[in-house]
Amino acid sequence: MKYTHERKQIVEISRRLHKAGCLAACDGNISIRVDEDKILITPSARPKAFITEKEIVEMDLKGQSQTGTPSSEKQMHLSVYHKISEAKAVIHAHPPAAIAWSIAHPDLKELPCDSCSELILALGKVPIVPYARPGTKEMGIHLEKYLPERKVMILSRHGSLTWGENIEEAYFGQERLEHSAKLLMYASSINKLNPLPQEEIEALQQMRENIGNKIL
């Protein structure tokens, strides 16, 4: 079996996301680029808590699979890999708090970030990608305007998408997103969100710019 290490990584991350409550049943999909024009991706209609290394699908960047049936949401992954040569992994998950923001506040263009220093430093901005029906080409098309600048995105009324220069970075993007969304949700349930002073926001944004496009 080829790409044993990468297959193990996908299975491990799938189980971590399920354990964290960011995937239920057959939700979500994960991929890793293993060659210039080839990726491994989770199979369609399989619960991520129970997938095995053998089930992981090999697929080229035209969307043609060599083994098995790839996720029906493969177009999102392909959009990232076509647009960003340094992208080595893509994760689509369903983190509850992050999704809830897009449902409760349908006019939001991004997750509120001006109240929390760590959100600004770790992610910069988190855009909310306009809704597209799951499994359609529109999902991938809607992502493109945010690439390559944004590595972490909320998919309106649906889920989240992260990409990284390795699978760990993509996973940490999901972890950071849901942690931040929960923090903001808890704060807003106690009182309204209170932004930092504008000069502090600008200082943090400059620090983020100096860090570069990394997920912390």
N, C-alpha and C positions, 0 to 999 in steps of 0.2 A: 504494500500500500504506500503510495507516494505522499510526500508532505506530512509525515507522521507528526512532527512537532507542531505544525500549524493547526492540524486537526485537533490535537490535544488542547491547544490554546482556545480554539472556538468552543469546544465542549466545556472547558473550565469556565470561561466567561459566561456562557449560557447559563450555567448552574449558579454562578454568583449573582447574576441579574435576577434569576428566578427567586433565589433565597432572599434577595433584597426587596422583593415585591415589585420589581420593575418589569416583570414578565409573568403572564398567566397563561396556562395552557399552551396554545400554539402561537401566542403573540410573538412579534419581533423577528429580527433576522440579523445575522452577523456574517461579515466576510473579511477575508484577508487576501491581499495581493501576493501571489507566490511567484509571479513572473511578469514580464513587461505587459503581456496580453492575456494573463490568466489569473483567475481568482478562485478561492474556495468560498462557498457560501452555504448557509444552513438550508436544509430541505424544506419543501412546502408542506404545510399541514402536519407538522410534528411538534409535540410539546418540548420546549427547550430544556426542561428539567431532565428529560430522559433520552435525548438524542445521543447517538454513539459516533465515534470517529469514522466508522465505515459509511455512515449515512451522509456525511458532508459531501456536497456536490462540487465537482470541478466545472468551471464555466469560463468561456473566453469573453473578451470585452465587447463582442457583438451580441452577447446574450445567449449563445449556443452552449448547451451543457454537454459534457462528455460522459457524465455519469449521473443518473438520477434526475429528479425534478427540482429545480431551484425554487427559492422563495418567489411567490407571486409579486413581491415588492422589489424585485431585483433592479428595476429601473433606477431607483434612488441610488443604489450602490454604483451602478454603471455611470450615472451622471457625475458622481464624485470622482471616480477613477479616470474618466475621460477628461475632466477639467483640471485635475490636480495630479501631477506626476509624482509628487512626494507622498501622496496619500497611500498608506499601506494597509489600513484597516477601516471598516465602516461598521457602526452599530446602530441599529434601529430598535428602540425599546418603547415601553409604554409606562413611564413613571407617573404614578397617579397625581401627585401634587403639581407637577409641571403641566400636565394635561389640563388639570382643573383650572389653572389660571386662564387658559385659552377659552374654556367654556364659560367661566364666570364673567370674564372681561373680553368679549369678542372683538372689541375695537382696539385692544392693545396691539402695538406693533412689536414690542419687545418686553421681556420680563423686567419689571421695575428693578433697577440696579443702583439707584442713587442713595439708598438707605444703608447699604452694607459694603464695607470696605473690601471684604474678601471676595465678594462677587465681582467687583470692578477689577481687582488685581488678578484673580484666577481666570476669569473668562472675558473680561471687557464688556461686551454686550451679548445678549442672548436674543436673537430675533425670533419672532413668531411667524413661521411660514404660513401663508394663506392656505386654507383648506383645499384639499384635492381628494377625490375618492380613492380609497386604498386599492392598490394593485394597478392603477392607471399610469400612463406615460406622463400625465400632468403632474404627478407627484415629483418625478425627477425634474421636469421643466421648472416647476415652482422653486426648487432648491437653487437653481443655477445662479440667480441674481445675488445670492449670499456667499457664493464661492469665489475664490478660496479664502476670503477674509474671515469667515465664521466657521469655527470647528464644532460649535455646539448650537443646536437649533431646536426649538419646540415646533412640532408639526400641529397646527391648529386642530383641536378636537380629535386628535389621533394619537400622537406620541412624541418621540424625540429622535433626533439623528445627530450622531457625532462621528467625526473622522479624526484619524491621527496618523502620525508617522510610524506608529507601531500600535499593536492591539492594546497595550497598557494605557497609552494616552487616550485612545478612543473610549476605553472603559472608564477611566478617571473622569472624562467629560460627562458621562452619564451619571456617575456618582456625585460629582460636584453640582450638576444641574438639579438633581432631585433634592439634595441637601439644601441648596439655596432656595428652591421653590417652597420647601417645607418651612424654612426659617421665615420667609416673607409671609407665608400663609398664617403661621402662628402669630406673628407680629400684627398682622391686619385683623386677626380675630380678637385681639386685646384692645387695639386702638387703630387709628389710621396710620399708614406708613409715614414716617417722618424722615425726609431727606437730610443728608449731611449738608453742611454749609457749602455753597457753590465753590469757594476757593479750595476746600478740601477735596471735593469731587474732581476738580481740575488737576490737583496735585496727584491724586490716585490714578487718574487717566494718563498722566504723563509717566508715572511709574509703570503702568501697564504697557505703554508704548515702548518703553525702554526694555521691558521683558521680552517683547516680541510676541509672535502668534503661537504661544504655547498654552497648553492647559495645565494649570497648577492644582 
